[in-house]
Each structure stands twice: as structure tokens, then as C-alpha cells.
Amino acid sequence: MSARAPTSKLRLGVLASGRGTNLQAIIDAIEAGTLDALIAVVISNKKEAQALERARRHKLTGVFLDSKPFAHEANSREAYDRAILDVLQKHDVELIALAGYMRIVTPVLIGAYPNRIMNIHPSLLPAFPGLEVQEKAVDWGVKIAGCTVHFVTEGVDEGPIIIQAAVPVLQGDTADTLSARILTQEHRIYPRAIQLYAEGRLRVEGRRVLVAGASESPAGPLISPSL
Ligand code: GRF
């Protein structure tokens, strides 16, 4: 995939099912001027999603798209994604950001938006794909956990990795305390990943995402427990 030509403001479509703190981080970054994009539409499969409330509060277009009417169709997930696609295309969405979206996206969406769907996942992929991964990290006894923004491909949580943040796992951590530590970093790296895309700095080569002008001198290794 070649990089985006950043000629016009990036039009984002955000898909969310729940509380929407990552959506909020994206909104805040746009309002603070650190993310040069606009949210064309927020779509939720849950009517009561707090994400929709956040969209309303910021005068963004919010759409609840119920999956129930599609449940009787033979390929119900694909049929639902065709309806999502319709909404996204009506709003001229260029990049889709999944933000706590609790459905698996089908080839209908992925084919229409190849390397143009991002997801945020609360683990250092490829460790701990799937659900309840902060609890799995604590149970496994890892010393370092984190979060990942990646492009979405057909394999769940398997797409090319754009950016990751690592946090220590502390001895007294529960799934909740670890989740909170990871979430703080999610809110930093998701808007950043989108900004890199908006600036046309991301190029996908096979499994690797090349970031033009990336700083190659990070702060240093995270050692946990520290030395
Ligand atoms: C986040 O932990 C995200 O990594 C995962 O689902 C959670 C969504 O949280 N995909 P929120 O709805 O953005 O607050």
C-alpha cells in the first residue's frame, strides 16, 4: 500500500460499541489541533453506547445501526457490513477507526477499505489476541503489557502493526488496574496513528508498516521490574 496523498482533511468514520473513551481521545486530539482530521460519522451497533452520547455532545453525526434486522439473512454479518459500508460511503469516509467495536468485521468492509481500517487492541500483539486480554496478561504473569494500533485484516487482531506502547505489569495488579494503565496509553497512540496516516507517512509492505520520518531513538528499554 502506498501512502495517502494528504491533499484534503482526512474524513474519519469511527465504529464503537461501548463507553467510547478512545473516540473521546480522538475528538480531544482534533479539538486540540494535534490530529488534523474530522469525524464524518460515528456508528454504533449498540443504541445505548456512551460513544453515541459523546458524538452528540460534540455535535458529530452519530448513527445507531441495529444488527437484529439482519440476523435472519443467510450471511447476516456480511449483510450488516454492507449497511455499515453504505453509511460510511454516504459520509465520504476515507479511514475507519474501530474503537471498542465489538463485532468482527467481514471482507465486505475490509475489501472496500484495504489498509484503511485501524483498530486499537489492549495488548502487545501478537501476544494475547481476542478478548479480556488484560486479565490474561495478569494471569500469565507477564512483566510488560501494552497496547497496539494495527490495520485490520481478516484474521482477528492479526493485521500490520502501526504503533505500540508498553507499560509495566506491577505485582499487585488486577485486570482493572492494568487496564487503566494501558488505557492511558491507548488514548495517546490512537490519535497519533491516525495523524501519521493523515500526513501520508504510513506505507504497508507485507506485514510491516513503514513510518516515514519516525524517530528511531526512543527513550530506552522498559525493564520491569526495573533494575
Ligand atoms: C479498549 O481497551 C480497546 O483497546 C478495546 O476496547 C476497549 C474500548 O474502550 N478494543 P473504549 O470504548 O474506547 O473506552
py3Dmol code that shows the C-alpha trace and the ligand (Angstrom):
import py3Dmol

protein = """\
ATOM      1  CA  MET A   1       0.000   0.000   0.000  1.00  0.00           C
ATOM      2  CA  SER A   2       1.324   3.409  -0.903  1.00  0.00           C
ATOM      3  CA  ALA A   3       0.912   6.327   1.465  1.00  0.00           C
ATOM      4  CA  ARG A   4      -2.058   8.667   1.375  1.00  0.00           C
ATOM      5  CA  ALA A   5      -1.604  11.901  -0.533  1.00  0.00           C
ATOM      6  CA  PRO A   6      -2.575  14.413   2.170  1.00  0.00           C
ATOM      7  CA  THR A   7      -4.327  16.918  -0.064  1.00  0.00           C
ATOM      8  CA  SER A   8      -7.576  17.269   1.885  1.00  0.00           C
ATOM      9  CA  LYS A   9      -8.611  16.843   5.513  1.00  0.00           C
ATOM     10  CA  LEU A  10      -8.909  13.197   6.460  1.00  0.00           C
ATOM     11  CA  ARG A  11     -12.528  12.110   6.906  1.00  0.00           C
ATOM     12  CA  LEU A  12     -12.811   9.544   9.661  1.00  0.00           C
ATOM     13  CA  GLY A  13     -15.559   7.066  10.416  1.00  0.00           C
ATOM     14  CA  VAL A  14     -15.461   5.716  13.972  1.00  0.00           C
ATOM     15  CA  LEU A  15     -17.143   2.416  14.847  1.00  0.00           C
ATOM     16  CA  ALA A  16     -17.764   1.895  18.569  1.00  0.00           C
ATOM     17  CA  SER A  17     -19.916  -0.318  20.761  1.00  0.00           C
ATOM     18  CA  GLY A  18     -19.321   0.954  24.266  1.00  0.00           C
ATOM     19  CA  ARG A  19     -18.074   3.703  26.528  1.00  0.00           C
ATOM     20  CA  GLY A  20     -16.036   5.362  23.783  1.00  0.00           C
ATOM     21  CA  THR A  21     -13.017   6.692  25.662  1.00  0.00           C
ATOM     22  CA  ASN A  22     -10.854   6.118  22.588  1.00  0.00           C
ATOM     23  CA  LEU A  23     -13.395   8.019  20.496  1.00  0.00           C
ATOM     24  CA  GLN A  24     -13.125  10.781  23.097  1.00  0.00           C
ATOM     25  CA  ALA A  25      -9.325  10.794  22.804  1.00  0.00           C
ATOM     26  CA  ILE A  26      -9.660  11.194  19.031  1.00  0.00           C
ATOM     27  CA  ILE A  27     -12.177  14.028  19.463  1.00  0.00           C
ATOM     28  CA  ASP A  28      -9.924  15.731  22.026  1.00  0.00           C
ATOM     29  CA  ALA A  29      -6.877  15.452  19.765  1.00  0.00           C
ATOM     30  CA  ILE A  30      -8.822  17.013  16.885  1.00  0.00           C
ATOM     31  CA  GLU A  31     -10.045  19.821  19.129  1.00  0.00           C
ATOM     32  CA  ALA A  32      -6.523  20.364  20.478  1.00  0.00           C
ATOM     33  CA  GLY A  33      -5.141  20.559  16.942  1.00  0.00           C
ATOM     34  CA  THR A  34      -2.792  17.579  17.302  1.00  0.00           C
ATOM     35  CA  LEU A  35      -4.893  15.481  14.938  1.00  0.00           C
ATOM     36  CA  ASP A  36      -5.690  17.023  11.597  1.00  0.00           C
ATOM     37  CA  ALA A  37      -8.828  15.112  10.677  1.00  0.00           C
ATOM     38  CA  LEU A  38     -12.564  15.354  11.009  1.00  0.00           C
ATOM     39  CA  ILE A  39     -15.013  12.779  12.253  1.00  0.00           C
ATOM     40  CA  ALA A  40     -17.530  12.398   9.445  1.00  0.00           C
ATOM     41  CA  VAL A  41     -19.647   9.839  11.294  1.00  0.00           C
ATOM     42  CA  VAL A  42     -19.730   7.702  14.444  1.00  0.00           C
ATOM     43  CA  ILE A  43     -21.564   4.407  14.026  1.00  0.00           C
ATOM     44  CA  SER A  44     -22.579   2.060  16.817  1.00  0.00           C
ATOM     45  CA  ASN A  45     -24.248  -1.329  16.877  1.00  0.00           C
ATOM     46  CA  LYS A  46     -25.452  -0.539  20.414  1.00  0.00           C
ATOM     47  CA  LYS A  47     -28.202   2.007  20.910  1.00  0.00           C
ATOM     48  CA  GLU A  48     -27.120   2.847  24.444  1.00  0.00           C
ATOM     49  CA  ALA A  49     -23.408   3.145  23.649  1.00  0.00           C
ATOM     50  CA  GLN A  50     -21.828   6.018  25.521  1.00  0.00           C
ATOM     51  CA  ALA A  51     -19.845   6.616  22.343  1.00  0.00           C
ATOM     52  CA  LEU A  52     -23.041   7.904  20.661  1.00  0.00           C
ATOM     53  CA  GLU A  53     -23.651  10.235  23.584  1.00  0.00           C
ATOM     54  CA  ARG A  54     -20.113  11.585  23.219  1.00  0.00           C
ATOM     55  CA  ALA A  55     -20.747  12.145  19.491  1.00  0.00           C
ATOM     56  CA  ARG A  56     -23.933  14.090  20.290  1.00  0.00           C
ATOM     57  CA  ARG A  57     -22.148  16.204  22.874  1.00  0.00           C
ATOM     58  CA  HIS A  58     -19.577  17.240  20.282  1.00  0.00           C
ATOM     59  CA  LYS A  59     -22.212  17.798  17.570  1.00  0.00           C
ATOM     60  CA  LEU A  60     -20.948  14.918  15.458  1.00  0.00           C
ATOM     61  CA  THR A  61     -23.170  12.725  13.330  1.00  0.00           C
ATOM     62  CA  GLY A  62     -23.967   9.591  15.305  1.00  0.00           C
ATOM     63  CA  VAL A  63     -25.736   6.600  13.773  1.00  0.00           C
ATOM     64  CA  PHE A  64     -27.141   3.582  15.586  1.00  0.00           C
ATOM     65  CA  LEU A  65     -27.280   0.648  13.205  1.00  0.00           C
ATOM     66  CA  ASP A  66     -29.163  -2.275  14.682  1.00  0.00           C
ATOM     67  CA  SER A  67     -27.871  -5.698  13.669  1.00  0.00           C
ATOM     68  CA  LYS A  68     -31.120  -7.500  14.578  1.00  0.00           C
ATOM     69  CA  PRO A  69     -32.942  -6.878  11.282  1.00  0.00           C
ATOM     70  CA  PHE A  70     -30.061  -8.626   9.502  1.00  0.00           C
ATOM     71  CA  ALA A  71     -29.990 -11.651  11.802  1.00  0.00           C
ATOM     72  CA  HIS A  72     -32.383 -13.716   9.663  1.00  0.00           C
ATOM     73  CA  GLU A  73     -30.324 -13.315   6.489  1.00  0.00           C
ATOM     74  CA  ALA A  74     -28.067 -16.169   5.352  1.00  0.00           C
ATOM     75  CA  ASN A  75     -24.881 -14.110   5.577  1.00  0.00           C
ATOM     76  CA  SER A  76     -26.029 -11.816   8.329  1.00  0.00           C
ATOM     77  CA  ARG A  77     -22.615 -10.423   9.240  1.00  0.00           C
ATOM     78  CA  GLU A  78     -21.854  -9.520   5.633  1.00  0.00           C
ATOM     79  CA  ALA A  79     -25.325  -8.031   5.181  1.00  0.00           C
ATOM     80  CA  TYR A  80     -24.817  -5.882   8.257  1.00  0.00           C
ATOM     81  CA  ASP A  81     -21.409  -4.734   6.986  1.00  0.00           C
ATOM     82  CA  ARG A  82     -22.974  -3.758   3.665  1.00  0.00           C
ATOM     83  CA  ALA A  83     -25.307  -1.468   5.597  1.00  0.00           C
ATOM     84  CA  ILE A  84     -22.338  -0.045   7.537  1.00  0.00           C
ATOM     85  CA  LEU A  85     -20.483   0.470   4.265  1.00  0.00           C
ATOM     86  CA  ASP A  86     -23.439   2.357   2.886  1.00  0.00           C
ATOM     87  CA  VAL A  87     -23.367   4.809   5.817  1.00  0.00           C
ATOM     88  CA  LEU A  88     -19.585   5.217   5.589  1.00  0.00           C
ATOM     89  CA  GLN A  89     -19.697   5.907   1.871  1.00  0.00           C
ATOM     90  CA  LYS A  90     -22.555   8.390   2.261  1.00  0.00           C
ATOM     91  CA  HIS A  91     -20.285  10.341   4.583  1.00  0.00           C
ATOM     92  CA  ASP A  92     -17.246  10.074   2.299  1.00  0.00           C
ATOM     93  CA  VAL A  93     -15.229   8.261   4.940  1.00  0.00           C
ATOM     94  CA  GLU A  94     -11.610   7.673   3.960  1.00  0.00           C
ATOM     95  CA  LEU A  95     -10.332   5.909   7.089  1.00  0.00           C
ATOM     96  CA  ILE A  96     -12.278   3.743   9.547  1.00  0.00           C
ATOM     97  CA  ALA A  97     -11.209   3.654  13.199  1.00  0.00           C
ATOM     98  CA  LEU A  98     -12.547   0.774  15.271  1.00  0.00           C
ATOM     99  CA  ALA A  99     -12.738   1.992  18.850  1.00  0.00           C
ATOM    100  CA  GLY A 100     -14.097  -0.669  21.153  1.00  0.00           C
ATOM    101  CA  TYR A 101     -16.187  -2.083  18.316  1.00  0.00           C
ATOM    102  CA  MET A 102     -17.357  -5.475  19.483  1.00  0.00           C
ATOM    103  CA  ARG A 103     -18.100  -7.082  16.134  1.00  0.00           C
ATOM    104  CA  ILE A 104     -15.806  -8.911  13.765  1.00  0.00           C
ATOM    105  CA  VAL A 105     -15.581  -7.011  10.515  1.00  0.00           C
ATOM    106  CA  THR A 106     -16.104  -9.066   7.373  1.00  0.00           C
ATOM    107  CA  PRO A 107     -14.378  -8.983   3.976  1.00  0.00           C
ATOM    108  CA  VAL A 108     -17.220  -6.707   2.836  1.00  0.00           C
ATOM    109  CA  LEU A 109     -15.705  -3.831   4.811  1.00  0.00           C
ATOM    110  CA  ILE A 110     -12.087  -4.943   4.584  1.00  0.00           C
ATOM    111  CA  GLY A 111     -12.313  -5.277   0.790  1.00  0.00           C
ATOM    112  CA  ALA A 112     -13.822  -1.808   0.468  1.00  0.00           C
ATOM    113  CA  TYR A 113     -11.230  -0.279   2.832  1.00  0.00           C
ATOM    114  CA  PRO A 114      -7.990  -2.261   2.366  1.00  0.00           C
ATOM    115  CA  ASN A 115      -5.379  -0.977   4.855  1.00  0.00           C
ATOM    116  CA  ARG A 116      -7.813   1.807   5.632  1.00  0.00           C
ATOM    117  CA  ILE A 117      -9.306   0.298   8.794  1.00  0.00           C
ATOM    118  CA  MET A 118      -7.449   0.712  12.078  1.00  0.00           C
ATOM    119  CA  ASN A 119      -8.089  -0.998  15.394  1.00  0.00           C
ATOM    120  CA  ILE A 120      -6.782  -0.444  18.909  1.00  0.00           C
ATOM    121  CA  HIS A 121      -6.108  -3.554  20.962  1.00  0.00           C
ATOM    122  CA  PRO A 122      -5.115  -3.611  24.656  1.00  0.00           C
ATOM    123  CA  SER A 123      -2.135  -5.955  24.394  1.00  0.00           C
ATOM    124  CA  LEU A 124       1.271  -6.044  22.779  1.00  0.00           C
ATOM    125  CA  LEU A 125       0.237  -8.056  19.738  1.00  0.00           C
ATOM    126  CA  PRO A 126       0.820 -10.760  18.676  1.00  0.00           C
ATOM    127  CA  ALA A 127       0.595 -11.665  22.372  1.00  0.00           C
ATOM    128  CA  PHE A 128      -2.947 -12.025  23.653  1.00  0.00           C
ATOM    129  CA  PRO A 129      -5.278 -11.519  20.701  1.00  0.00           C
ATOM    130  CA  GLY A 130      -9.017 -11.747  21.392  1.00  0.00           C
ATOM    131  CA  LEU A 131     -10.997 -10.712  24.441  1.00  0.00           C
ATOM    132  CA  GLU A 132     -10.277  -9.993  28.123  1.00  0.00           C
ATOM    133  CA  VAL A 133      -6.614  -9.747  27.322  1.00  0.00           C
ATOM    134  CA  GLN A 134      -5.586  -7.613  30.303  1.00  0.00           C
ATOM    135  CA  GLU A 135      -6.806 -10.374  32.607  1.00  0.00           C
ATOM    136  CA  LYS A 136      -4.944 -12.932  30.506  1.00  0.00           C
ATOM    137  CA  ALA A 137      -1.749 -10.851  30.774  1.00  0.00           C
ATOM    138  CA  VAL A 138      -2.038 -10.718  34.584  1.00  0.00           C
ATOM    139  CA  ASP A 139      -2.849 -14.443  34.804  1.00  0.00           C
ATOM    140  CA  TRP A 140       0.064 -15.345  32.536  1.00  0.00           C
ATOM    141  CA  GLY A 141       2.433 -13.344  34.735  1.00  0.00           C
ATOM    142  CA  VAL A 142       3.971 -11.193  32.029  1.00  0.00           C
ATOM    143  CA  LYS A 143       6.030  -8.265  33.305  1.00  0.00           C
ATOM    144  CA  ILE A 144       5.339  -5.936  30.400  1.00  0.00           C
ATOM    145  CA  ALA A 145       1.981  -5.359  28.738  1.00  0.00           C
ATOM    146  CA  GLY A 146       0.683  -2.618  26.485  1.00  0.00           C
ATOM    147  CA  CYS A 147      -1.443  -1.723  23.513  1.00  0.00           C
ATOM    148  CA  THR A 148      -1.284  -1.851  19.739  1.00  0.00           C
ATOM    149  CA  VAL A 149      -2.811   0.073  16.869  1.00  0.00           C
ATOM    150  CA  HIS A 150      -2.904  -2.046  13.730  1.00  0.00           C
ATOM    151  CA  PHE A 151      -4.535  -2.205  10.341  1.00  0.00           C
ATOM    152  CA  VAL A 152      -7.441  -4.618  10.162  1.00  0.00           C
ATOM    153  CA  THR A 153      -7.178  -7.725   8.045  1.00  0.00           C
ATOM    154  CA  GLU A 154      -9.351 -10.829   8.000  1.00  0.00           C
ATOM    155  CA  GLY A 155      -7.520 -12.578  10.837  1.00  0.00           C
ATOM    156  CA  VAL A 156      -8.683 -11.146  14.156  1.00  0.00           C
ATOM    157  CA  ASP A 157      -6.011  -8.842  15.688  1.00  0.00           C
ATOM    158  CA  GLU A 158      -3.508 -10.032  13.061  1.00  0.00           C
ATOM    159  CA  GLY A 159      -3.060  -7.021  10.782  1.00  0.00           C
ATOM    160  CA  PRO A 160       0.128  -4.976  10.243  1.00  0.00           C
ATOM    161  CA  ILE A 161       1.192  -3.112  13.385  1.00  0.00           C
ATOM    162  CA  ILE A 162       1.391   0.685  13.216  1.00  0.00           C
ATOM    163  CA  ILE A 163       2.353   1.717  16.757  1.00  0.00           C
ATOM    164  CA  GLN A 164       2.628   0.120  20.190  1.00  0.00           C
ATOM    165  CA  ALA A 165       3.075   1.364  23.749  1.00  0.00           C
ATOM    166  CA  ALA A 166       4.450  -0.769  26.575  1.00  0.00           C
ATOM    167  CA  VAL A 167       3.630  -0.492  30.275  1.00  0.00           C
ATOM    168  CA  PRO A 168       4.930  -2.461  33.254  1.00  0.00           C
ATOM    169  CA  VAL A 169       2.723  -5.024  34.964  1.00  0.00           C
ATOM    170  CA  LEU A 170       3.018  -4.466  38.729  1.00  0.00           C
ATOM    171  CA  GLN A 171       2.895  -7.232  41.314  1.00  0.00           C
ATOM    172  CA  GLY A 172      -0.347  -6.023  42.840  1.00  0.00           C
ATOM    173  CA  ASP A 173      -2.102  -5.522  39.511  1.00  0.00           C
ATOM    174  CA  THR A 174      -5.591  -6.754  38.835  1.00  0.00           C
ATOM    175  CA  ALA A 175      -7.135  -6.794  35.374  1.00  0.00           C
ATOM    176  CA  ASP A 176      -8.724  -3.432  36.268  1.00  0.00           C
ATOM    177  CA  THR A 177      -5.585  -1.630  37.379  1.00  0.00           C
ATOM    178  CA  LEU A 178      -3.633  -2.936  34.407  1.00  0.00           C
ATOM    179  CA  SER A 179      -6.461  -1.981  32.025  1.00  0.00           C
ATOM    180  CA  ALA A 180      -6.419   1.579  33.362  1.00  0.00           C
ATOM    181  CA  ARG A 181      -2.649   1.867  32.872  1.00  0.00           C
ATOM    182  CA  ILE A 182      -2.918   0.527  29.325  1.00  0.00           C
ATOM    183  CA  LEU A 183      -5.929   2.723  28.506  1.00  0.00           C
ATOM    184  CA  THR A 184      -3.970   5.897  29.270  1.00  0.00           C
ATOM    185  CA  GLN A 185      -1.500   4.851  26.571  1.00  0.00           C
ATOM    186  CA  GLU A 186      -4.263   3.835  24.149  1.00  0.00           C
ATOM    187  CA  HIS A 187      -5.503   7.397  24.295  1.00  0.00           C
ATOM    188  CA  ARG A 188      -2.050   8.656  23.288  1.00  0.00           C
ATOM    189  CA  ILE A 189      -1.178   6.246  20.490  1.00  0.00           C
ATOM    190  CA  TYR A 190      -4.528   6.006  18.683  1.00  0.00           C
ATOM    191  CA  PRO A 191      -4.779   9.682  17.694  1.00  0.00           C
ATOM    192  CA  ARG A 192      -1.069   9.546  16.835  1.00  0.00           C
ATOM    193  CA  ALA A 193      -1.529   6.579  14.485  1.00  0.00           C
ATOM    194  CA  ILE A 194      -4.381   8.375  12.744  1.00  0.00           C
ATOM    195  CA  GLN A 195      -2.302  11.536  12.426  1.00  0.00           C
ATOM    196  CA  LEU A 196       0.543   9.546  10.855  1.00  0.00           C
ATOM    197  CA  TYR A 197      -1.958   8.190   8.353  1.00  0.00           C
ATOM    198  CA  ALA A 198      -3.395  11.664   7.715  1.00  0.00           C
ATOM    199  CA  GLU A 199       0.081  13.010   7.000  1.00  0.00           C
ATOM    200  CA  GLY A 200       0.660  10.241   4.460  1.00  0.00           C
ATOM    201  CA  ARG A 201       3.506   8.764   6.470  1.00  0.00           C
ATOM    202  CA  LEU A 202       2.355   5.127   6.616  1.00  0.00           C
ATOM    203  CA  ARG A 203       3.268   2.583   3.972  1.00  0.00           C
ATOM    204  CA  VAL A 204       2.438  -1.101   4.312  1.00  0.00           C
ATOM    205  CA  GLU A 205       4.955  -3.600   2.948  1.00  0.00           C
ATOM    206  CA  GLY A 206       3.818  -7.131   3.650  1.00  0.00           C
ATOM    207  CA  ARG A 207       3.419  -7.403   7.412  1.00  0.00           C
ATOM    208  CA  ARG A 208       5.421  -4.254   8.107  1.00  0.00           C
ATOM    209  CA  VAL A 209       4.190  -0.704   8.356  1.00  0.00           C
ATOM    210  CA  LEU A 210       6.925   1.754   7.435  1.00  0.00           C
ATOM    211  CA  VAL A 211       6.599   5.132   9.137  1.00  0.00           C
ATOM    212  CA  ALA A 212       8.227   7.963   7.216  1.00  0.00           C
ATOM    213  CA  GLY A 213      10.338  10.210   9.427  1.00  0.00           C
ATOM    214  CA  ALA A 214       9.817   8.033  12.504  1.00  0.00           C
ATOM    215  CA  SER A 215      12.061   8.860  15.457  1.00  0.00           C
ATOM    216  CA  GLU A 216      14.446   5.905  15.773  1.00  0.00           C
ATOM    217  CA  SER A 217      15.831   6.977  19.145  1.00  0.00           C
ATOM    218  CA  PRO A 218      13.185   6.022  21.701  1.00  0.00           C
ATOM    219  CA  ALA A 219      13.579   6.807  25.397  1.00  0.00           C
ATOM    220  CA  GLY A 220      15.170   3.470  26.202  1.00  0.00           C
ATOM    221  CA  PRO A 221      14.203  -0.047  27.156  1.00  0.00           C
ATOM    222  CA  LEU A 222      11.351  -0.622  29.555  1.00  0.00           C
ATOM    223  CA  ILE A 223      12.624  -3.141  32.096  1.00  0.00           C
ATOM    224  CA  SER A 224      10.079  -4.494  34.508  1.00  0.00           C
ATOM    225  CA  PRO A 225      10.633  -4.877  37.438  1.00  0.00           C
ATOM    226  CA  SER A 226      13.128  -2.080  36.978  1.00  0.00           C
ATOM    227  CA  LEU A 227      16.836  -2.628  37.652  1.00  0.00           C
TER     228      LEU A 227
END
"""
ligand_1 = """\
14
GRF
C -10.193 -0.558 24.664
O -9.463 -1.198 25.683
C -9.706 -1.012 23.319
O -8.344 -1.308 23.301
C -10.507 -2.259 23.081
O -11.773 -2.000 23.638
C -11.648 -1.004 24.644
C -12.561 0.108 24.234
O -12.644 1.133 25.185
N -10.547 -2.557 21.675
P -13.407 2.471 24.842
O -14.813 2.105 24.395
O -12.642 3.178 23.771
O -13.427 3.237 26.140
"""
view = py3Dmol.view(width=600, height=400)
view.addModel(protein, "pdb")
view.setStyle({"model": 0}, {"cartoon": {"style": "trace"}})
view.addModel(ligand_1, "xyz")
view.setStyle({"model": 1}, {"stick": {}})
view.zoomTo()
view.show()
